[in-house]
Each structure stands twice: as structure tokens, then as C-alpha cells.
């Protein structure tokens, strides 16, 4: 999927956060400013795909409900990201209480399971700890 004319960049600690809540993405950017992590944000699956084509991310963190109309979800975003970057680690956050067993019951084994599930309201400190757990040696 990456275009030949575009070169992917790879730096350790690259993270893509996808959420349709632009105020959350703004707060997240402020929180991580000055951090050793490189956080990119996308407010839609389309924007996320564009960024995934250009950058080799270590971690994808995505909201379950990316699209307020219910047309796109975090499981689809995880599937796309893993299709483009086999080793990407994934974090799914949602205001719906979920556990691994519930994810399999509701979605079935055909859908991807995230590496970490976080519940909203999302603590940025908890998100940072989840990201660092993937990045740190």
C-alpha cells in the first residue's frame, strides 16, 4: 500500500493515536509534548491510513468508536494497521467495559484482538504506561 514515491520513516517510539474526538487529540498532543515518544494523531481512518503509509509505527492506539456514525471502528483500524505493519503493537480504548473474553464473544476470532484494552475515560498516564511497555527494552 505505500506509494513508491513516499519513503517510510522509522524511529523507535513512534505512536499513532486515532480518535474522532479532536479535543482529546489536542489534549493528548499537549500531554506528550517534550516526551521522548513521537506521537502522531489522526481523527479518521482515512487520515490514519495516510500516516501508516508514510511511517513505520511501533504502536497504534485507537478508540473503538472512531466514526460517530458507527461506520468505522477500532477493530477495523487494528486490522488495517496490522496488514500494513506486521509487528505493530495495538491499544484499543473504549467507554464500553471490555475484557479479552468479551472481545472474542462479541467480535469473534476472525477480528483482531488488541494487545491492550483501556477503558474510558482514558487516563493519559495509563496510555503512556501502555505505550512505554511496548517501547522499552
C-alpha positions as CSV (number, residue, x, y, z in Angstrom):
1,X,0.0,0.0,0.0
2,X,2.8,2.5,0.4
3,X,3.4,4.6,-2.7
4,X,6.8,4.1,-4.2
5,X,7.4,7.9,-4.2
6,X,6.9,8.1,-0.5
7,X,9.6,6.9,1.9
8,X,8.6,5.4,5.2
9,X,10.4,6.8,8.2
10,X,11.3,4.6,11.2
11,X,12.3,5.9,14.6
12,X,11.9,4.0,17.8
13,X,9.0,5.3,19.9
14,X,6.7,6.2,17.0
15,X,3.0,6.1,18.0
16,X,-0.2,6.8,16.1
17,X,-3.3,7.6,18.0
18,X,-6.7,7.5,16.2
19,X,-9.8,9.1,17.7
20,X,-12.6,11.2,16.1
21,X,-12.6,13.5,19.2
22,X,-10.3,16.3,18.1
23,X,-10.3,17.9,21.6
24,X,-8.9,14.7,23.1
25,X,-6.2,14.5,20.4
26,X,-5.3,18.1,21.2
27,X,-5.0,17.4,24.9
28,X,-3.0,14.2,24.1
29,X,-0.6,16.2,21.9
30,X,-0.1,18.7,24.8
31,X,0.4,15.9,27.3
32,X,3.1,14.2,25.2
33,X,4.9,17.5,24.1
34,X,8.5,17.2,25.1
35,X,8.3,13.4,25.6
36,X,10.8,11.0,24.1
37,X,7.8,9.4,22.3
38,X,6.9,10.7,18.9
39,X,3.1,10.9,18.9
40,X,1.1,11.4,15.7
41,X,-2.6,11.8,15.7
42,X,-5.4,11.1,13.2
43,X,-9.1,11.9,13.5
44,X,-10.3,9.4,10.9
45,X,-9.4,6.0,9.5
46,X,-8.6,7.7,6.2
47,X,-6.0,10.1,7.8
48,X,-4.6,7.2,9.8
49,X,-4.1,5.1,6.7
50,X,-2.2,8.1,5.0
51,X,0.1,8.3,8.0
52,X,0.6,4.5,8.2
53,X,1.7,4.6,4.5
54,X,4.4,7.2,5.4
55,X,5.6,6.0,8.8
56,X,6.6,2.7,10.3
57,X,4.9,2.9,13.7
58,X,5.7,0.9,16.8
59,X,2.3,1.4,18.4
60,X,-1.3,2.1,17.3
61,X,-3.7,3.4,19.9
62,X,-7.2,3.7,18.7
63,X,-10.7,4.4,20.0
64,X,-13.3,1.7,19.5
65,X,-15.8,4.2,18.0
66,X,-13.7,6.2,15.5
67,X,-16.7,7.3,13.5
68,X,-19.6,9.0,15.2
69,X,-21.9,7.4,12.6
70,X,-20.8,3.9,13.5
71,X,-19.3,3.2,10.1
72,X,-15.7,2.6,11.3
73,X,-14.4,1.0,14.5
74,X,-11.1,0.4,16.2
75,X,-11.1,-3.3,15.3
76,X,-11.1,-2.3,11.6
77,X,-8.3,0.2,12.3
78,X,-6.3,-2.6,14.0
79,X,-6.8,-4.9,11.1
80,X,-5.6,-2.3,8.6
81,X,-2.6,-1.3,10.7
82,X,-1.5,-5.0,11.2
83,X,-2.0,-5.6,7.4
84,X,0.4,-2.7,6.7
85,X,2.8,-3.3,9.7
86,X,3.0,-6.8,10.8
87,X,4.8,-6.1,14.1
88,X,2.8,-3.1,15.3
89,X,1.5,-3.3,18.8
90,X,-2.1,-2.2,19.4
91,X,-4.1,-0.5,22.2
92,X,-7.8,-0.2,22.0
93,X,-9.7,2.2,24.2
94,X,-13.4,2.5,24.7
95,X,-16.1,3.8,27.0
96,X,-17.5,0.2,26.9
97,X,-16.2,-2.1,29.6
98,X,-14.3,-4.9,27.8
99,X,-12.2,-7.9,28.7
100,X,-10.4,-10.3,26.4
101,X,-13.1,-12.9,26.7
102,X,-15.8,-10.4,25.9
103,X,-13.9,-9.2,22.8
104,X,-13.8,-12.7,21.5
105,X,-17.5,-13.4,22.3
106,X,-18.7,-10.2,20.7
107,X,-16.4,-9.9,17.7
108,X,-15.4,-13.5,17.1
109,X,-11.9,-14.8,16.5
110,X,-11.9,-13.5,12.9
111,X,-11.5,-9.9,14.2
112,X,-8.2,-8.8,15.6
113,X,-7.7,-8.6,19.3
114,X,-5.7,-5.6,20.6
115,X,-2.6,-6.2,22.7
116,X,-4.0,-3.9,25.4
117,X,-7.5,-2.7,26.3
118,X,-8.0,0.5,28.1
119,X,-11.3,1.9,29.4
120,X,-12.5,5.5,29.0
121,X,-12.4,8.0,30.5
122,X,-8.9,7.4,29.4
123,X,-6.1,8.3,31.7
124,X,-3.2,9.8,29.7
125,X,-0.8,8.4,32.2
126,X,-2.3,4.9,31.7
127,X,-2.0,5.3,28.0
128,X,1.6,6.5,28.3
129,X,2.4,3.4,30.6
130,X,0.9,1.1,28.0
131,X,2.9,2.6,25.2
132,X,6.1,2.6,27.1
133,X,5.6,-1.1,28.0
134,X,5.9,-1.8,24.2
135,X,8.8,0.5,23.5
136,X,11.1,-0.1,26.5
137,X,13.7,-2.8,26.0
